Structure formats: C-alpha cells, structure tokens
C-alpha cells in the first residue's frame, strides 16, 4: 500500500480468558483532562486553538467542548494575539478559538501559547521552522488499479516532487485532499516523515488514494519541530498497542504543552500545490 512514512493507527481491544474461569476486567474511569489542538502557520489557511476534554475509552458521543477559556499567543518580539471562542457561532467550530485580529506566523519567530482553562494555566513554546517548496505534481495511470479498482472509476495516482534541504534537520507532516475533502487511505492514517527517510529529494512520492479524471487534488506539506515527530510517533505506538505479553504498558503521547494537558501545539510553515486530473496517456 502506498505510504509516506505512514502510520496506520488501529485501536484493538483484547479479550482475556482463563481455562475454566472467566476473568472480568475492571475498566476504571480515568480523570478527564484538557485536550489542546493548536496550530500556527505562515499562511491564512490555519491558525486556531481547539479545546476539549478527554473521555473514557468506552464513552460515546461528541467530546465536551471548553468555551470559556482565556487563550492568547505571544511571540518573541512582544506581539500578543488574543483568541475568541467561535466568534461567528458556527456549529462546526464549537471549542475552536480564533485570533481576534488575524495574523500569520513568521519563519524564525518563537511563539508561546497560553491557555487558562478550568483553573489551570497551560503553556507551550515552539519556533516556526521553514519548509521546502513543492516542485510539481504529476498524474500517473495505474494499470493494476484500472484492472481491479478499489473505487470504480478512480485509477489515477498523483505523485509529488520537492527538494529536501540537506543543511538542516527537517520533519514533515503531509495532508491530501480530493475535491476539497481530506483524503486518507484509512480513516486513522497519519502521514509524516523526517528527512532521513526522504534521503535528499522527495521524488515520485504518492499521495493517499486514487483519483478519477476531473478530480482536483491538493497536497499540503507542513514543517514541524522534532517535538511534533515525537508526538506522532508516540500516538502511533499508543494506538497500535495490541495488549500482548511483551507490549509495553500504554502511555499518553509526549506533548509540548505543560501541566498535563493532552494534545499538541504545532508551529510550522505550510506549502500547498493543486492539480486537476487529466488522463496522461
């Protein structure tokens, strides 16, 4: 299956049996924690902070949103940006805080997020790293997919190319879209990489999914600090924990946010490129 250092995240539940006796596992409830999903980029596409509360494993329904927090971001030049919860009362943006005055991140600046929620102050600090440009996207006709398609009519791949700078250590997050919708090969996939895996160039790197003629494809590539690479690695390890005899006990992903909050504060550059599928044959 196509992948870009792809981590397919699977959640598995283990059943334990004894020879003559059924062992009932006591599923204890864990205390709820604040979950912070935050991103700052140097484009106007993304700049938000989302606050929710964690739930027990077997809980169902939507997460509990936090709408009464005090949220701000400052940079190392003394600029301060206040955030407001869902300023337009959009039902899709519950728990989402947007900057009162829109701004763009700047490469090289250091940003500190401060969230005061439910009597506790949470902080995270990261420096905005540059990202290389996407050189081009190309369309490739996949004969195997044409002969036996996963999705009827979709048998084109999109490959993308970029130069990978060798004078610094880089970490990347990738997102792919088909006709404006986020696209993954599997619902739980995360696409990320370090520059050691990419080995100098991003060549013939396939996006997620297959496409039909006329589909619009968009690729987004984000820089992130090493803390982001660690966070996604930890998340993959946690969710791939199969409960086996030699599997280490689960632990929350290491976060760059203080005071025990879950989640991650992502600060990075973002580049994007789009293409409309035309049969290259």
WOPEMO-V50328 format. One record per residue. N is the residue number from 1. RES is the residue in one letter. PHI is phi in degrees with one decimal (999 if undefined). D_FIRST is the distance of its C-alpha to the first C-alpha in Angstrom with 1 decimal. Layout:
# WOPEMO-V50328
n/res/phi/d_first
N/RES/PHI/D_FIRST
N/RES/PHI/D_FIRST
This chain:
# WOPEMO-V50328
n/res/phi/d_first
1/X/999/0.0
2/X/-62.7/3.8
3/X/-157.7/6.4
4/X/-124.2/10.1
5/X/41.4/11.5
6/X/-84.1/9.7
7/X/-113.4/11.6
8/X/-86.7/10.8
9/X/-94.2/14.4
10/X/-118.7/15.8
11/X/-99.8/19.5
12/X/-122.0/21.0
13/X/-115.0/24.7
14/X/-92.8/26.4
15/X/-106.1/29.4
16/X/-111.9/32.1
17/X/-125.5/34.5
18/X/-107.8/37.7
19/X/-62.7/39.4
20/X/-122.0/42.3
21/X/-132.7/41.8
22/X/-83.5/39.3
23/X/-100.5/38.5
24/X/-90.4/38.2
25/X/-80.7/36.2
26/X/-87.8/38.0
27/X/-84.6/35.6
28/X/-81.8/37.5
29/X/-82.7/37.2
30/X/-97.3/36.5
31/X/-59.5/38.5
32/X/-68.8/37.0
33/X/-123.1/35.9
34/X/-74.1/35.6
35/X/-113.4/32.1
36/X/-118.9/32.0
37/X/-114.4/29.1
38/X/-137.3/30.4
39/X/-148.2/29.4
40/X/-129.3/31.5
41/X/-129.4/30.4
42/X/-94.2/32.3
43/X/-124.3/31.6
44/X/-92.1/33.1
45/X/-76.1/29.8
46/X/-135.7/29.5
47/X/-171.2/32.4
48/X/-153.5/32.8
49/X/-134.7/33.4
50/X/-113.8/32.5
51/X/-120.7/34.4
52/X/-137.8/33.7
53/X/-120.1/34.6
54/X/-69.6/32.4
55/X/-127.2/32.6
56/X/-63.9/32.6
57/X/-56.4/29.4
58/X/-93.1/30.7
59/X/-69.4/32.2
60/X/-122.1/31.3
61/X/89.2/32.0
62/X/-71.6/31.7
63/X/-67.6/32.3
64/X/-81.3/35.8
65/X/-89.5/36.2
66/X/-106.8/38.7
67/X/-114.8/40.8
68/X/-120.8/43.8
69/X/-85.8/42.6
70/X/-100.9/44.0
71/X/-131.0/41.2
72/X/-152.4/41.7
73/X/-130.0/40.1
74/X/-122.5/42.2
75/X/-117.6/41.6
76/X/-75.3/43.4
77/X/-97.2/45.7
78/X/93.5/47.2
79/X/-73.2/45.6
80/X/-129.0/45.0
81/X/-126.3/42.9
82/X/-86.4/43.6
83/X/-113.4/41.0
84/X/-120.8/42.0
85/X/-71.6/40.3
86/X/37.3/39.0
87/X/-59.6/41.8
88/X/-103.2/41.4
89/X/52.6/41.0
90/X/-77.6/37.6
91/X/-57.7/36.4
92/X/-81.1/32.8
93/X/-116.4/33.9
94/X/-64.7/35.6
95/X/83.3/35.5
96/X/-98.8/34.6
97/X/-107.9/37.0
98/X/-117.7/37.4
99/X/-63.6/39.6
100/X/-60.0/43.1
101/X/-118.2/43.3
102/X/-56.8/40.0
103/X/-151.0/39.1
104/X/-113.0/36.4
105/X/-68.4/35.3
106/X/-124.2/36.5
107/X/-56.6/34.8
108/X/95.3/36.7
109/X/-83.0/38.3
110/X/-105.5/38.0
111/X/-117.5/37.6
112/X/-119.1/38.8
113/X/-96.6/37.9
114/X/-125.7/40.6
115/X/-125.0/40.2
116/X/-109.8/43.2
117/X/-137.5/42.2
118/X/53.1/44.1
119/X/81.6/46.5
120/X/-126.5/44.0
121/X/-99.2/43.1
122/X/-117.9/39.6
123/X/-136.6/38.8
124/X/-152.9/36.0
125/X/-134.4/36.4
126/X/-146.6/33.9
127/X/-103.3/34.3
128/X/-77.9/32.5
129/X/-92.3/30.5
130/X/-73.1/29.8
131/X/-134.0/26.5
132/X/-72.7/25.8
133/X/-80.5/25.8
134/X/-83.5/22.9
135/X/-71.0/24.1
136/X/-167.5/22.4
137/X/-120.1/19.6
138/X/-130.6/19.0
139/X/-103.1/17.7
140/X/-127.0/15.7
141/X/-80.9/16.1
142/X/-101.3/13.1
143/X/-64.4/15.0
144/X/-62.1/12.4
145/X/-70.0/11.7
146/X/-63.4/15.5
147/X/-72.0/16.3
148/X/-142.7/14.3
149/X/-73.7/13.4
150/X/-71.3/12.0
151/X/-132.5/14.8
152/X/-52.4/17.8
153/X/89.7/18.8
154/X/-111.5/15.7
155/X/-143.6/14.1
156/X/-103.7/14.6
157/X/-104.2/12.3
158/X/-117.3/14.2
159/X/-109.4/14.3
160/X/-128.8/16.7
161/X/-133.3/19.2
162/X/-159.8/21.5
163/X/-81.6/24.0
164/X/-107.6/23.6
165/X/-58.4/27.1
166/X/-102.7/28.1
167/X/-93.4/31.4
168/X/-154.6/29.9
169/X/-94.4/27.3
170/X/-125.2/24.8
171/X/-131.6/22.3
172/X/-129.5/20.1
173/X/-121.2/18.7
174/X/-117.7/16.6
175/X/-133.8/16.9
176/X/-127.1/15.8
177/X/-132.0/18.0
178/X/-122.1/18.3
179/X/52.4/22.0
180/X/86.8/23.0
181/X/-107.9/20.8
182/X/-57.5/18.4
183/X/-122.4/14.8
184/X/-138.1/11.9
185/X/-66.5/8.7
186/X/-134.8/10.7
187/X/-57.5/14.4
188/X/-101.6/14.6
189/X/-68.7/12.0
190/X/-127.3/13.9
191/X/-112.7/13.0
192/X/-152.3/15.5
193/X/-161.7/16.5
194/X/-106.8/19.7
195/X/-78.1/21.0
196/X/-65.8/20.9
197/X/-67.9/17.2
198/X/-77.5/17.6
199/X/55.1/20.4
200/X/98.3/22.7
201/X/-142.4/20.9
202/X/-99.8/18.0
203/X/-121.4/17.1
204/X/52.5/14.6
205/X/-85.8/12.5
206/X/-79.5/10.2
207/X/-78.2/11.1
208/X/-70.8/9.5
209/X/74.4/9.9
210/X/-123.4/11.6
211/X/-135.4/15.4
212/X/-101.9/18.6
213/X/-60.0/21.6
214/X/96.5/23.7
215/X/-64.6/21.1
216/X/-98.4/21.8
217/X/-115.8/19.1
218/X/-126.6/20.0
219/X/-115.4/18.5
220/X/-117.9/20.4
221/X/-127.2/20.5
222/X/-114.8/22.8
223/X/-83.2/24.5
224/X/-155.2/25.3
225/X/-74.7/27.5
226/X/-59.7/26.5
227/X/-60.2/27.4
228/X/-69.3/24.5
229/X/-61.4/22.0
230/X/-63.8/23.9
231/X/-58.4/23.9
232/X/-69.5/20.1
233/X/-64.4/19.7
234/X/-62.9/22.4
235/X/-62.4/21.0
236/X/-62.9/17.7
237/X/-62.0/19.9
238/X/-61.6/22.2
239/X/-80.6/19.8
240/X/-95.2/17.9
241/X/-63.7/21.4
242/X/-95.8/21.6
243/X/73.5/25.4
244/X/-70.7/25.5
245/X/-59.2/28.6
246/X/-103.3/27.4
247/X/-82.1/25.4
248/X/-65.1/27.4
249/X/-61.9/29.1
250/X/-66.4/27.3
251/X/-144.6/28.6
252/X/-65.3/28.2
253/X/-57.9/26.1
254/X/-66.1/28.5
255/X/-110.2/29.8
256/X/-94.6/31.9
257/X/-102.9/34.2
258/X/-79.2/37.5
259/X/60.3/39.3
260/X/81.1/36.4
261/X/-68.8/34.6
262/X/-91.0/31.0
263/X/107.9/28.5
264/X/-154.4/28.3
265/X/-103.2/30.3
266/X/-96.9/28.0
267/X/-120.2/30.0
268/X/-171.8/28.3
269/X/-77.8/28.3
270/X/-139.8/25.9
271/X/-123.2/25.2
272/X/-144.4/23.6
273/X/-149.0/23.1
274/X/-127.2/22.8
275/X/-152.2/22.3
276/X/-101.5/23.1
277/X/-68.6/21.0
278/X/-126.7/23.2
279/X/-58.2/22.3
280/X/-82.8/22.4
281/X/-74.5/23.4
